[in-house]
């Protein structure tokens, strides 16, 4: 089992940047596909980006070209670099780990991102 802790959220002005981190413990992230999801106020949680164990990335259309997901298996951490932030990006951001070849999935507690002037 893996425990996930997100950090790096906060208040930022439109057009600004933030980098979220997801630190794992209890297991090596090298055997997990990792993803970020977000839940905007009053909306269901939605997928943002994924990075596979092989480093292949994919993004939701609303963030492609602005957000970048990466991983550092040596530090057991996944990152989400968010640039050109918009008020519509305001949400609680959650880290997700999906262990390969199984149906095991784990979530962090989330970190709040607020984009406002």
TILUM-954718 format. One record per residue (C-alpha): y, x, z; residue in one letter. Coordinates in nm, 4 decimals, decimal comma. Layout:
! residues N
[[Y; X; Z]; 'A'],
...
This chain:
! residues 117
[[0,0000; 0,0000; 0,0000]; 'X'],
[[0,3511; 0,1167; -0,0743]; 'X'],
[[0,6745; 0,0442; 0,1113]; 'X'],
[[0,9976; 0,0293; -0,0892]; 'X'],
[[1,3541; 0,0684; 0,0359]; 'X'],
[[1,6507; 0,0131; -0,1918]; 'X'],
[[1,9941; 0,1677; -0,1380]; 'X'],
[[2,3172; 0,2336; -0,3231]; 'X'],
[[2,4538; -0,1171; -0,3531]; 'X'],
[[2,8104; -0,2111; -0,2715]; 'X'],
[[3,1378; -0,3459; -0,4016]; 'X'],
[[3,2684; -0,2078; -0,7316]; 'X'],
[[3,5446; -0,3069; -0,9708]; 'X'],
[[3,4664; -0,4333; -1,3217]; 'X'],
[[3,4010; -0,1402; -1,5505]; 'X'],
[[3,2782; 0,0753; -1,2645]; 'X'],
[[2,9426; 0,2364; -1,1989]; 'X'],
[[2,6784; 0,2407; -0,9284]; 'X'],
[[2,3440; 0,4132; -0,8908]; 'X'],
[[2,0718; 0,2312; -0,7036]; 'X'],
[[1,7797; 0,4146; -0,5481]; 'X'],
[[1,4363; 0,2887; -0,4517]; 'X'],
[[1,2533; 0,5204; -0,2155]; 'X'],
[[0,8817; 0,4742; -0,1648]; 'X'],
[[0,6494; 0,5657; 0,1166]; 'X'],
[[0,2829; 0,5135; 0,1883]; 'X'],
[[0,1664; 0,5988; -0,1609]; 'X'],
[[0,2594; 0,8102; -0,4596]; 'X'],
[[0,4733; 0,6266; -0,7139]; 'X'],
[[0,3009; 0,8146; -0,9938]; 'X'],
[[0,0370; 0,5395; -1,0174]; 'X'],
[[0,2875; 0,2545; -1,0298]; 'X'],
[[0,4881; 0,1016; -1,3083]; 'X'],
[[0,8305; 0,0489; -1,1554]; 'X'],
[[1,0889; -0,2189; -1,2226]; 'X'],
[[1,4207; -0,3561; -1,1076]; 'X'],
[[1,4890; -0,7268; -1,0756]; 'X'],
[[1,7980; -0,9119; -0,9617]; 'X'],
[[1,8866; -1,2481; -0,8133]; 'X'],
[[2,2380; -1,3743; -0,8760]; 'X'],
[[2,3857; -1,6361; -0,6410]; 'X'],
[[2,2179; -1,9696; -0,7034]; 'X'],
[[1,9790; -1,8277; -0,9624]; 'X'],
[[1,6167; -1,7210; -0,9661]; 'X'],
[[1,5161; -1,3574; -0,9619]; 'X'],
[[1,5144; -1,2097; -1,3110]; 'X'],
[[1,3829; -0,8907; -1,4653]; 'X'],
[[1,6300; -0,6097; -1,5367]; 'X'],
[[1,4378; -0,2975; -1,6387]; 'X'],
[[1,0980; -0,1269; -1,6261]; 'X'],
[[0,9748; 0,2286; -1,6402]; 'X'],
[[0,6040; 0,2917; -1,6842]; 'X'],
[[0,3976; 0,5713; -1,5338]; 'X'],
[[0,4438; 0,7524; -1,8660]; 'X'],
[[0,8211; 0,7165; -1,8540]; 'X'],
[[0,8515; 0,4449; -2,1170]; 'X'],
[[1,1533; 0,2269; -2,0446]; 'X'],
[[1,2525; -0,1264; -2,1385]; 'X'],
[[1,5565; -0,3395; -2,0561]; 'X'],
[[1,6743; -0,6966; -2,0469]; 'X'],
[[1,9156; -0,7709; -2,3273]; 'X'],
[[2,2038; -0,8345; -2,0907]; 'X'],
[[2,1951; -0,4774; -1,9529]; 'X'],
[[2,0676; -0,2728; -2,2477]; 'X'],
[[2,3068; 0,0087; -2,3272]; 'X'],
[[2,4769; -0,0155; -1,9859]; 'X'],
[[2,1918; 0,0391; -1,7385]; 'X'],
[[1,9405; 0,3228; -1,7257]; 'X'],
[[1,6183; 0,3338; -1,5237]; 'X'],
[[1,4599; 0,6647; -1,4292]; 'X'],
[[1,2021; 0,8016; -1,1902]; 'X'],
[[1,1427; 1,1203; -0,9949]; 'X'],
[[0,7802; 1,1244; -0,8882]; 'X'],
[[0,8308; 1,4438; -0,6890]; 'X'],
[[1,0856; 1,2585; -0,4732]; 'X'],
[[0,8885; 0,9336; -0,4887]; 'X'],
[[1,2063; 0,7574; -0,5970]; 'X'],
[[1,3194; 0,5335; -0,8802]; 'X'],
[[1,6801; 0,4942; -0,9862]; 'X'],
[[1,8922; 0,2410; -1,1683]; 'X'],
[[2,2138; 0,3815; -1,3102]; 'X'],
[[2,4526; 0,0964; -1,3805]; 'X'],
[[2,7614; 0,1566; -1,5937]; 'X'],
[[3,0316; -0,0719; -1,7331]; 'X'],
[[2,9577; -0,3232; -1,4619]; 'X'],
[[3,0653; -0,6826; -1,5129]; 'X'],
[[3,1167; -0,9651; -1,2612]; 'X'],
[[2,8023; -1,1230; -1,4082]; 'X'],
[[2,6043; -0,8272; -1,2722]; 'X'],
[[2,6734; -0,9429; -0,9173]; 'X'],
[[2,3349; -0,9984; -0,7535]; 'X'],
[[2,0845; -0,8742; -0,5023]; 'X'],
[[1,8837; -0,6025; -0,6765]; 'X'],
[[1,5157; -0,5628; -0,5929]; 'X'],
[[1,2753; -0,2799; -0,6618]; 'X'],
[[0,9206; -0,3672; -0,7703]; 'X'],
[[0,6078; -0,1517; -0,7873]; 'X'],
[[0,3033; -0,2587; -0,9863]; 'X'],
[[-0,0037; -0,0429; -0,9374]; 'X'],
[[-0,1693; 0,0311; -1,2684]; 'X'],
[[-0,5165; -0,1154; -1,3424]; 'X'],
[[-0,4749; -0,3628; -1,0550]; 'X'],
[[-0,2809; -0,6785; -0,9755]; 'X'],
[[-0,1179; -0,5187; -0,6696]; 'X'],
[[0,2592; -0,5620; -0,6626]; 'X'],
[[0,5146; -0,4756; -0,3972]; 'X'],
[[0,8799; -0,5574; -0,3402]; 'X'],
[[1,1652; -0,3998; -0,1516]; 'X'],
[[1,4108; -0,5967; 0,0603]; 'X'],
[[1,6927; -0,5731; -0,1904]; 'X'],
[[2,0424; -0,4294; -0,2035]; 'X'],
[[2,3600; -0,6278; -0,2733]; 'X'],
[[2,5758; -0,5381; -0,5720]; 'X'],
[[2,9116; -0,7114; -0,6017]; 'X'],
[[3,1362; -0,6597; -0,9039]; 'X'],
[[3,4844; -0,7895; -0,8367]; 'X'],
[[3,8477; -0,6903; -0,8623]; 'X'],
